[in-house]
Amino acid sequence: MNMLILGGNGFIGSHLVDRLLAEGHNVRVFDKYEEHYRKPVAGVDYCVGDFGNRGMLSDALAGIDMVFHLISTTLPKTSNDDPAFDVQSNVIETIFLLEQCVAKKIRKVIYISSGGAIYGKPSSLPISETCPTEPECSYGITKLIVEKYLALFNHLYGLDYVVLRPSNPYGSRQKPDGIQGAISVFLGRVAQGKSLEIWGDGRVVRDYIFVDDLIDGIYRGAFHNAPSRIFNLGSGIGHSINEIIDVIRKVTGRQIDVVYKAKRSFDVPSIYLDIYRAKQELLWGPSVSLIAGIEKTWLFVEKLYR
């Protein structure tokens, strides 16, 4: 099949490229930037452009059977700074994308949503797909809006779709000097001999999923004819920041200085996902343990700072 990955040069997208190629598909990537950690992959058709460039996006959709939508122009931490930009660049441009998919008779859209921001502060744990969605940032709101428009386009025009809500992914090719991805950022600081700065007492609990497991869930979501359309993809287990640091100490064998700072008011104390639906309908489950995933990620990060 002919696949288009929007955001295919990013952390998750680059791993999805590898999986789709390995499965024998034809892959086209549409992204604003080139891959950061490797050269263009042989056999991939690259289109470099902005998601808001409608002419280029329309051209990239030509001859495509399935679209994987991984693009987001904002982050949870910064999305509230300019909600109008968040809506314009993500919601409005995605509606144009869906209109083009209908016009070009594309079979299916696979949308990577959020397994954290759309839920807000959980009323119970673990969080299932049927739990209330009360996002507390513009990023989560726009993700949820796009999910609703996918359902609308399916109702109006029969456009097939699936929504995948990942927890906190980590692994190779995630920027260790970025502002997202605690595990990769921590490993980057450890590799440089820097201390770790933690907001609060380190007891905040999150759900972490290794990128290979996430990609397997995305692939299964794309090709399994499951009854449901929305799936959580996570480890199904919560780990505190302090637990993560302990594992990093074991994996790296290095002394790590931790600086604890004042707790941030917007940090949710605990959130992790119920992945029962994905296990039942997609026959999917995470296979990489936390320590094994951190070991694999450390191998990648350590090489960057040698």
FENZIKA-V967128 format. One record per residue. RES is the residue in one letter. PSI is psi in radians with two decimals (NA if undefined). Layout:
# FENZIKA-V967128
RES/PSI + RES/PSI
This chain:
# FENZIKA-V967128
M/2.73 + N/2.04 + M/2.43 + L/2.20 + I/1.91 + L/2.04 + G/0.49 + G/-0.12 + N/0.03 + G/-3.03 + F/-1.05 + I/-0.75 + G/-0.68 + S/-0.61 + H/-0.59 + L/-0.65 + V/-0.85 + D/-0.76 + R/-0.78 + L/-0.70 + L/-0.75 + A/-0.50 + E/0.00 + G/0.25 + H/2.77 + N/2.27 + V/2.26 + R/2.40 + V/2.32 + F/2.06 + D/2.74 + K/-0.49 + Y/2.79 + E/2.89 + E/2.52 + H/-0.57 + Y/0.00 + R/2.85 + K/2.88 + P/2.43 + V/2.33 + A/2.37 + G/-0.13 + V/2.37 + D/1.91 + Y/2.32 + C/1.98 + V/2.02 + G/2.90 + D/2.50 + F/-0.50 + G/-0.08 + N/1.63 + R/-0.58 + G/-0.81 + M/-0.69 + L/-0.75 + S/-0.74 + D/-0.69 + A/-0.41 + L/-0.17 + A/2.21 + G/0.19 + I/2.48 + D/-0.65 + M/2.42 + V/2.26 + F/2.02 + H/1.78 + L/0.05 + I/2.34 + S/2.28 + T/-0.07 + T/2.99 + L/2.73 + P/-0.69 + K/-0.48 + T/-0.12 + S/-0.53 + N/-0.21 + D/-0.54 + D/1.32 + P/-0.58 + A/-0.72 + F/-0.70 + D/-0.82 + V/-0.80 + Q/-0.86 + S/-0.40 + N/-0.91 + V/-0.95 + I/-0.78 + E/-0.51 + T/-0.62 + I/-0.73 + F/-0.75 + L/-0.82 + L/-0.67 + E/-0.72 + Q/-0.65 + C/-0.71 + V/-0.82 + A/-0.62 + K/0.11 + K/0.75 + I/2.43 + R/-0.75 + K/2.57 + V/2.26 + I/2.04 + Y/2.23 + I/1.84 + S/-2.39 + S/2.35 + G/0.22 + G/-1.05 + A/-0.57 + I/-0.38 + Y/-0.51 + G/-2.56 + K/2.06 + P/2.48 + S/-0.33 + S/2.78 + L/2.58 + P/2.86 + I/2.14 + S/2.97 + E/-0.31 + T/-0.01 + C/2.74 + P/2.53 + T/1.89 + E/1.18 + P/2.52 + E/0.26 + C/2.75 + S/-0.63 + Y/-0.84 + G/-0.65 + I/-0.80 + T/-0.63 + K/-0.77 + L/-0.68 + I/-0.76 + V/-0.70 + E/-0.74 + K/-0.66 + Y/-0.58 + L/-0.76 + A/-0.68 + L/-0.79 + F/-0.52 + N/-0.73 + H/-0.74 + L/-0.68 + Y/-0.04 + G/0.27 + L/2.07 + D/2.60 + Y/2.84 + V/2.52 + V/2.27 + L/2.21 + R/1.61 + P/2.69 + S/-2.40 + N/1.78 + P/2.65 + Y/2.81 + G/-3.02 + S/2.61 + R/0.07 + Q/2.31 + K/2.07 + P/-0.14 + D/0.31 + G/-2.92 + I/0.09 + Q/2.60 + G/1.42 + A/-0.78 + I/-0.85 + S/-0.72 + V/-0.75 + F/-0.80 + L/-0.64 + G/-0.72 + R/-0.68 + V/-0.75 + A/-0.48 + Q/0.02 + G/0.42 + K/2.77 + S/2.82 + L/2.33 + E/2.12 + I/2.28 + W/2.09 + G/-2.78 + D/0.11 + G/0.14 + R/0.06 + V/2.29 + V/2.31 + R/2.91 + D/2.16 + Y/2.35 + I/2.28 + F/2.51 + V/-0.62 + D/-0.69 + D/-0.70 + L/-0.78 + I/-0.69 + D/-0.69 + G/-0.70 + I/-0.77 + Y/-0.78 + R/-0.66 + G/-0.59 + A/-0.57 + F/-0.18 + H/2.31 + N/1.36 + A/2.71 + P/-0.64 + S/2.87 + R/-0.19 + I/2.26 + F/2.30 + N/2.41 + L/1.89 + G/-2.97 + S/-0.36 + G/0.10 + I/2.44 + G/2.42 + H/2.36 + S/2.81 + I/-0.69 + N/-0.65 + E/-0.74 + I/-0.76 + I/-0.69 + D/-0.74 + V/-0.70 + I/-0.68 + R/-0.77 + K/-0.75 + V/-0.79 + T/-0.43 + G/0.40 + R/2.67 + Q/2.35 + I/2.11 + D/2.29 + V/2.24 + V/2.04 + Y/2.24 + K/3.07 + A/2.47 + K/2.49 + R/2.43 + S/-0.48 + F/-0.05 + D/2.15 + V/2.24 + P/-0.73 + S/2.33 + I/2.20 + Y/2.75 + L/2.57 + D/2.08 + I/0.36 + Y/-0.74 + R/-0.78 + A/-0.65 + K/-0.75 + Q/-0.78 + E/-0.55 + L/-0.08 + L/0.73 + W/2.61 + G/2.61 + P/2.44 + S/-0.22 + V/2.09 + S/2.86 + L/-0.82 + I/-0.68 + A/-0.70 + G/-0.72 + I/-0.63 + E/-0.79 + K/-0.71 + T/-0.65 + W/-0.69 + L/-0.70 + F/-0.84 + V/-0.74 + E/-0.67 + K/-0.53 + L/-0.45 + Y/0.22 + R/NA
